[in-house]
Amino acid sequence: MDDLISRQETIEAIESRTYRHTYLDQIVGIIKDLPTAQQWIPCSERMPEKPGKYLVTVKNGNVYAGTFDVISGKFQCAATAWMQLPEPWRGEGHG
């Protein structure tokens, strides 16, 4: 969420200038098109809505692929935060 706020603040700061160069419009376009960075979601704030594998971090800072069970509402490990797994890499010819 902080990433989105910082991005929006940057866009507003650039757009609020009375004297702008053409390249500033291009910069605003680039910032708006940047993919949103994934953020860690503390388990104390909320848990996933769907069962499955997620990237989790535990108290000692290690990161794992953990399985979430919606029936129990817990991960199979003592996760402190989680995020969606990224899409798998698709090499050439795997389209």
PyMOL commands that set and color helices and strands:
alter all, ss='L'
color gray80, all
select helices_A, chain A and resi 2-15+22-33
alter helices_A, ss='H'
color red, helices_A
select strands_A, chain A and resi 41-42+52-58+63-69+74-75+79-83
alter strands_A, ss='S'
color yellow, strands_A
deselect
rebuild
show_as cartoon
